[in-house]
Amino acid sequence: MKSFSILVAFACLAVANPLSSRDQAQSPLGVDGHLTDYPGYNLDLNAQRLVQMDGQPPVWMTELEKIQAKAQGLKFFDITEAQDLGSFAHLRIQTKPSFPSPNATHKVLPILKTLSTDGPKENLEKFTSFRTRYYRSDTGRQSQRWLLSRISEMTAKWGTESLKSLITFEEFPHSWGQNSIIVRIKGSSTTDDSVVVIGAHQDSTNMWPFLPAPGADDDGSGSVTILESYRALIAADFHPVRTIEFHWYSAEEGGLLGSQAVAKDYETRSVNVIGMSQFDMTAWVKRGTREEVGIITDFTDPSLTNFNKELVDLYLDIPFVETKCGYACSDHASWRKAGYPATFTIESSFENSNKNIHSSNDRIDISDEFSFSHMLEFSKLAVAFAVELGGWSKSD
């Protein structure tokens, strides 16, 4: 394996956008005097991690070197606990599902009318009140517990008794303490074992992880976006034909650790995921630009991505724009590595996305460019994805 120092030295030369002065001030690569410890963290900067970057063999590096690589804009999988993810991907690629054009407008449109910005505002205000949601911090664990309790409260309030009997909550355990959350609405079919997954990541980070990280946009916005979609679906007494799952992943910012663990488990158990849709950053509309939905076209499934475009055209009030985000840029990449169809939708073209992320400035009140009405368009998309792919039981 190549040494990390050589790899990063080479890769840094290729980074098109150097760190801003703000990021340099917050990064371990910037000024001296950074905190190397903080109460409530379980982070060993000398721990050895196996990291995989695009087109390169995996390399061992310390946790500190991994943080430095992220600060330089490098994207990667931390594969330390998931080295065999994708072992059976070739089998799934041979039996790819097809995605017919959307045709359930009579079911989807009434639900879209019930979506609101009130819930996302309330939920995001609470979610960003934690000092950080870093996956190796006490507050990261606390924020995860709050999110799970919030999902439980909403289910109790909005779900009918017959629907609640089909819903299960699961904490997918991780060694670092902040668990991923899986909410499952069991499908009615006895012959179709397909599963539809809608995901976001719950954790946040600062460029230097010991510093505050409210993570309003990255990815608090995606987390509350799909939570509002879930609320609207159960309020509509949605009984799917196929099983629908909502996932809130831990440790995306650590190298897609949480989603890799979940995807690896599903791959090992041969779970038949026919489509995964990731929502990571859904709030920002850059001043002076057209409001639009960014649909990622690299490292995604082309057929499912085209299906996603059709959903935008049919159900959203704003257009889509094709954009790219690079290797291992969010949790959809874990599912693609495992051979599952996955798509990823972001707030805008990648170049117009929020530049305050990974800092203490990733806040709701940082700018009027942070838009809850924009987030609502993505809640519409998640609802449409669930109903159009999941179907609706004829008896309901």
C-alpha positions, 0 to 999 in steps of 0.5 A, spaced: 500 500 500 502 507 498 504 511 504 499 516 506 503 522 506 505 520 498 498 519 497 495 526 500 501 530 497 499 528 490 492 529 492 492 536 495 496 538 488 489 536 485 484 540 489 481 545 485 479 549 491 483 551 497 481 552 504 478 558 505 481 563 511 475 561 515 476 553 514 484 554 515 482 558 522 478 552 524 482 546 521 488 542 524 492 544 518 491 552 519 494 555 525 497 552 532 493 551 538 487 547 536 484 543 542 486 536 541 481 534 547 474 536 549 469 533 555 464 528 552 469 526 546 471 519 545 476 520 539 483 517 539 487 522 534 492 516 533 487 510 532 489 507 525 484 507 520 483 504 513 481 509 508 480 508 500 480 514 495 477 514 488 482 510 484 487 508 489 488 502 493 486 503 501 491 506 505 492 506 513 492 513 516 491 515 523 485 519 525 488 525 525 491 524 518 484 522 516 481 529 519 486 533 515 485 529 508 477 531 509 480 538 511 483 538 504 477 537 500 479 529 499 473 524 499 473 517 501 470 511 505 473 509 511 473 502 510 476 499 517 470 495 519 467 494 512 473 492 508 468 486 504 462 491 502 461 490 495 463 483 495 456 481 492 455 487 488 456 483 481 450 479 483 445 485 484 448 488 478 446 482 473 438 483 476 437 490 476 430 493 477 426 497 472 423 503 474 416 505 470 414 512 469 410 515 475 403 514 475 400 515 482 398 522 482 391 521 485 395 518 491 401 523 492 398 529 490 393 529 496 399 528 501 403 533 498 398 538 500 399 536 507 406 538 508 408 544 512 414 548 514 412 548 521 415 541 523 421 542 520 423 549 523 421 546 530 425 540 529 431 543 526 431 548 531 432 543 536 437 539 532 441 544 531 441 546 539 446 540 540 453 543 541 455 538 535 452 532 533 459 529 531 459 521 532 464 520 537 461 525 542 456 525 547 452 530 544 452 526 538 449 520 542 444 525 545 442 528 539 441 521 536 436 519 542 432 525 541 431 524 534 429 517 535 424 519 541 421 525 536 420 519 531 416 515 536 412 521 538 410 523 531 408 516 530 404 515 536 401 522 534 399 521 527 399 514 525 393 510 525 392 503 530 392 499 524 398 503 521 402 503 527 402 495 527 406 495 521 411 500 523 418 498 527 424 503 530 431 500 530 437 503 533 443 500 528 448 499 533 455 502 532 461 502 536 462 509 537 456 510 540 451 514 536 447 509 532 444 509 526 436 509 526 432 505 521 424 506 521 420 501 517 413 501 514 412 493 513 409 492 506 403 488 505 405 484 499 407 476 500 410 475 494 414 482 493 420 482 498 423 489 495 425 494 500 425 502 498 430 506 502 430 514 504 436 516 507 439 522 510 445 523 515 444 525 522 451 527 524 455 533 523 462 536 524 466 542 524 473 542 520 476 541 526 471 536 530 472 538 537 469 545 535 462 547 535 458 544 529 450 546 529 450 542 522 443 546 520 444 544 512 449 539 513 445 535 514 440 537 519 436 539 513 436 533 510 434 529 516 428 534 518 426 534 510 425 526 510 422 526 517 416 531 515 415 526 509 415 520 514 410 524 518 405 526 512 405 519 509 403 516 516 398 521 517 395 519 510 395 512 513 400 510 508 399 502 507 405 500 502 405 494 498 413 494 498 416 495 505 419 502 506 424 504 510 427 511 513 434 511 515 438 516 519 445 514 518 451 516 523 458 518 522 457 520 514 462 525 516 467 520 518 467 517 511 460 514 511 461 509 516 454 508 518 451 507 512 457 502 510 455 498 516 448 498 514 449 497 507 454 491 509 448 488 513 443 488 508 448 485 503 450 480 507 442 478 509 441 479 501 435 484 503 432 486 496 433 494 496 430 496 489 432 503 490 435 508 495 434 515 495 439 520 499 437 527 502 444 531 504 443 538 504 436 541 502 436 548 505 440 553 501 438 557 495 444 562 493 442 569 492 442 571 485 441 564 483 435 560 480 431 555 485 432 548 483 433 541 485 440 538 484 440 531 481 447 528 482 449 524 476 456 521 478 456 515 482 449 514 482 444 509 478 442 512 472 435 508 471 433 510 478 436 517 477 432 518 471 426 516 475 428 521 480 428 526 475 421 524 473 418 525 480 421 532 480 418 534 473 411 531 475 411 533 483 415 539 484 414 546 483 422 548 481 426 544 476 432 540 477 439 541 474 444 535 473 450 536 477 456 532 480 459 531 487 465 526 486 467 520 490 464 517 496 460 524 497 454 522 501 451 515 504 448 513 497 455 511 495 455 506 500 449 503 497 452 503 490 458 500 492 454 494 495 451 494 488 444 497 490 440 502 485 441 509 489 440 516 487 442 523 491 439 529 491 442 536 493 439 543 494 442 546 488 448 545 483 454 543 487 458 549 486 452 553 488 451 549 495 452 552 502 459 554 503 458 554 511 458 547 512 463 544 517 463 550 521 460 554 526 456 558 521 452 552 519 446 555 522 439 557 520 440 564 522 446 565 518 442 568 511 436 568 508 439 564 503 437 558 508 430 556 506 425 552 509 420 553 503 426 550 499 426 544 504 419 543 503 420 541 495 425 535 497 419 533 502 415 532 496 420 528 493 421 523 498 413 522 499 413 521 491 419 516 491 416 512 497 409 512 494 411 511 487 416 506 488 412 503 494 405 502 492 399 503 496 395 497 498 389 496 494 385 495 501 386 502 504 
